[in-house]
Amino acid sequence: MKPTTEEATASAGDLTPADPIFAAIDAHRDAEATYQSAIEAHIALLDSLPEHVTGHARVRIGTTKDLDTGESHPKFAYSHREISEEFEARMRPAHQSALKKLRERRGTMHVALQTVIDRHAKLQDEHGLTAASAAQKAASNAASAAFQRLFEVMPTTVAGVLALVRYLRTILNEGSNEDAALGHRIADAVEHALTRIAA
């Protein structure tokens, strides 16, 4: 079984059971592992399902022309806002006599899109995609909260501060090169100072 941060520190002869930072570090590590598992499960499910289930709900609202080739392609709306914006653009230059038909067509498109959205949502529910997405979001929120907790819990010992600095260094490795370089310089300086104090 994988040792906790506190047990790993203890093996080096520096056990401080009362320092709460060890539990916070372990909690974040566990939350991140759960989040990664949720991501992998969601991706695996997406890969196993057909495109009409994993794709987005949409309705065709017209055609658009490629300026380079002159070819026409179907134009789709994925939201009610896109339908409204499309028909507002059509209605601005339209003659008064055409406005009624455009308004009716706009209403028809809104109804059609909502029907597709409802049907698509039901399909994703049936295949477990809604639950997988919710699980990933919940795991992400939990991991973020656990990370924030690392900065809210005050280490009570030098060993605890060292453990936090060393753990944050592993997280820095996952960031950008510039951020990681600066973070490592700070972590190195703090660790070196604390090591000398603890010696």
C-alpha positions in Angstrom: 0.0 0.0 0.0 1.3 3.5 -0.9 2.5 5.4 2.2 1.0 8.6 3.1 3.0 11.8 3.1 3.3 11.6 6.9 4.4 8.0 6.8 7.0 8.9 4.1 8.3 11.7 6.3 8.4 9.4 9.3 10.5 6.9 7.5 13.1 9.7 7.2 13.1 10.1 10.9 10.9 13.2 11.0 7.5 12.2 12.2 5.1 15.0 13.2 1.6 13.5 13.6 0.0 16.8 14.7 0.9 18.8 11.6 -2.3 19.1 9.5 -0.5 19.8 6.3 0.3 16.1 5.8 -3.4 15.2 5.7 -4.1 18.1 3.3 -1.3 16.9 0.9 -2.7 13.4 0.9 -6.2 14.6 0.4 -5.1 16.6 -2.7 -3.2 13.6 -4.1 -6.2 11.4 -3.7 -8.6 14.0 -5.2 -6.3 14.4 -8.2 -6.1 10.6 -8.7 -9.9 10.5 -8.6 -10.2 13.3 -11.1 -7.8 11.6 -13.5 -9.8 8.4 -13.2 -13.0 10.3 -14.0 -11.4 11.9 -17.1 -10.2 8.5 -18.4 -13.6 6.9 -17.8 -15.3 9.7 -19.6 -13.0 9.6 -22.6 -13.3 5.8 -22.8 -17.1 6.1 -22.9 -16.9 8.8 -25.6 -14.7 6.6 -27.7 -17.0 3.7 -27.4 -20.2 5.5 -28.6 -21.3 6.6 -32.0 -21.0 10.2 -33.1 -24.8 10.8 -33.1 -24.7 10.2 -29.3 -21.4 12.0 -28.5 -21.9 15.0 -30.8 -23.9 18.2 -30.3 -27.6 18.8 -30.9 -28.2 21.1 -33.9 -30.6 22.1 -36.6 -30.0 23.3 -40.1 -31.0 26.9 -40.6 -29.7 27.5 -44.1 -26.6 27.4 -46.2 -23.3 29.3 -46.3 -21.0 29.9 -49.2 -17.3 29.3 -49.1 -15.6 32.5 -50.3 -12.6 30.7 -51.7 -14.4 27.9 -53.7 -17.9 29.3 -54.1 -19.3 26.0 -52.8 -22.4 26.0 -50.6 -22.4 24.2 -47.3 -25.2 23.6 -44.8 -25.3 26.1 -41.9 -26.3 24.8 -38.5 -27.4 26.4 -35.2 -26.4 24.7 -31.9 -28.2 27.1 -29.6 -31.3 29.3 -29.5 -29.1 32.3 -29.4 -27.6 31.4 -32.8 -31.1 31.0 -34.2 -32.1 34.4 -32.9 -29.0 36.1 -34.2 -29.4 34.5 -37.6 -32.9 35.6 -38.1 -32.3 39.1 -36.7 -29.7 39.4 -39.5 -32.1 38.3 -42.1 -34.9 40.5 -40.9 -32.9 43.8 -40.8 -32.9 44.2 -44.7 -36.1 42.3 -45.3 -39.2 44.0 -46.8 -42.1 44.4 -44.4 -44.1 41.8 -46.3 -41.4 39.2 -45.6 -41.1 39.8 -41.8 -44.1 37.7 -40.9 -42.8 34.6 -42.6 -39.3 35.1 -41.2 -40.8 35.4 -37.6 -42.7 32.2 -38.2 -39.7 30.4 -39.6 -37.7 31.6 -36.6 -40.3 30.2 -34.2 -40.3 26.9 -36.1 -36.5 26.7 -35.8 -36.6 27.3 -32.0 -39.1 24.5 -31.6 -37.1 22.1 -33.8 -33.9 22.8 -31.9 -35.5 22.3 -28.5 -36.9 19.0 -29.7 -33.5 17.9 -30.9 -31.9 19.0 -27.7 -34.4 17.1 -25.5 -34.0 14.0 -27.6 -30.2 14.2 -27.6 -30.1 14.7 -23.8 -32.3 11.6 -23.3 -30.0 9.7 -25.6 -26.9 10.7 -23.6 -28.6 9.9 -20.3 -29.4 6.4 -21.6 -25.8 5.8 -22.6 -24.3 7.1 -19.3 -22.7 10.2 -20.8 -24.6 12.6 -18.6 -23.5 10.8 -15.4 -19.9 10.5 -16.6 -19.7 14.2 -17.4 -21.2 15.0 -14.0 -18.8 12.7 -12.2 -15.8 14.4 -14.0 -17.1 17.8 -13.1 -17.6 16.8 -9.4 -14.1 15.3 -9.3 -12.6 18.4 -10.8 -14.3 20.6 -8.2 -13.1 18.4 -5.4 -9.6 18.5 -6.7 -9.7 22.3 -7.0 -11.0 22.5 -3.5 -8.3 20.2 -2.2 -5.6 22.3 -3.9 -7.0 25.5 -2.4 -6.9 23.7 1.0 -3.1 23.4 0.6 -2.8 27.1 1.0 -5.4 27.4 3.7 -3.9 24.8 6.1 -1.0 26.3 8.0 1.9 23.9 8.5 2.9 23.8 12.2 6.4 22.3 11.8 9.5 22.7 9.7 8.9 19.2 8.5 5.4 20.1 7.4 6.6 23.2 5.4 9.3 21.0 3.7 6.7 18.4 2.8 4.4 21.1 1.3 7.3 22.7 -0.7 8.4 19.4 -2.1 4.8 18.4 -3.0 4.2 21.8 -4.7 7.3 21.2 -6.8 5.8 18.0 -8.2 2.7 20.1 -9.2 4.8 22.8 -10.8 6.3 20.2 -13.2 2.9 20.0 -14.8 2.7 23.7 -15.5 4.4 25.8 -18.2 8.1 25.8 -18.4 8.4 29.5 -17.4 6.1 29.0 -14.4 7.9 25.8 -13.4 11.3 27.4 -13.6 10.3 30.3 -11.3 8.5 28.0 -8.9 11.4 25.6 -8.7 13.8 28.5 -7.8 11.5 29.6 -5.0 11.0 26.1 -3.8 14.7 25.4 -3.8 15.5 28.5 -1.8 12.8 27.7 0.8 13.7 24.1 1.0 17.4 24.9 1.4 16.7 27.4 4.2 14.4 25.1 6.1 16.8 22.1 5.8 19.5 24.2 7.4 17.1 25.3 10.2 16.0 21.7 10.8 19.6 20.4 10.9 
